Amino acid sequence: MKNLELKVLEKTVKKHFVDELEIFASSNGRKASQICDEVKPDIALLDIEMPGMNGIELAKVYKRKVCGLYYHIYNGI
């Protein structure tokens, strides 16, 4: 995902859920994977075109690792 799109998405989510969520963002799949390992999120928004590991690959990995993880895969275009 382009950095601008990532920043807009992060800002929008924070605006609507400022006191309800802790938000972590990454511009590449490998870093997102590390964050998921550390944080164990309940929800993940994954870009289908992330460099390093795309959103589909990351979802497959975490579907096996984390029961109950809700994820949404989208194309940042």
N, C-alpha and C positions, 0 to 999 in steps of 0.2 A: 504494500500500500504506500502510496506517496505520502511523504511526511505531512503535507498540508491537509490531506484527507484524514489522516490519523489525528492530527490536532483538532480538526473540526469535530470529528466523532467524539473524541475525549471531552472536549469542551461542552458539547451538547448533552452528553450523558451526565456530566457533573452538574450542569445547570438544572436538570430535572430531578436528580437524585442526590443532591449535595450532602445531605445528612444520613443517607440510607446505604450508600455503597462506598467501598474502598476500591479505587480504580487503578489498574496497572496497565501500561501500554507498551507496545513494542513494534518496531518497524520491520522486524524480520522473524521468521518462524523459529529459528534456533533460540533466540533470546526469549520468545514467547514460551517455548518449551521449558526453559529454565525457570521462568516466572511461575508457570503452572506447577512445576515440581516443588517449588518453595512455598507457594501460597495456597494451593489446592482450591481454585476458584469454584464457585457455584455456577457462574455464567461466563461464557467466552464468546466474544465476537471475533470471528476469524475471516481474514481476507483470503479469497481463493488464490490470489496471486502474490502472496508474501514471498520474498526471497529466502533462500536457505531451507525452508520447509513450508510448503503451502498449507492453506487452511484445511484442505481435505486430509492431507497426511497427518497433520497435527490432531485433527478430530479423531482419526482412526487410532492413533497412539493413546489418546486420553480416554477414548471410549472403553478401552481395555483396562486402563489404570484406575479410572475414577467412576464409580457407579453414581449415577444421578447427575453427572455434569450435563448442563444444558448448554448447547452451543448453537450459534447461528453463523452460517457461512455466507458471505456475500462477495460481490465483485466491486471493487472500489471505483469503478468507472462511472 
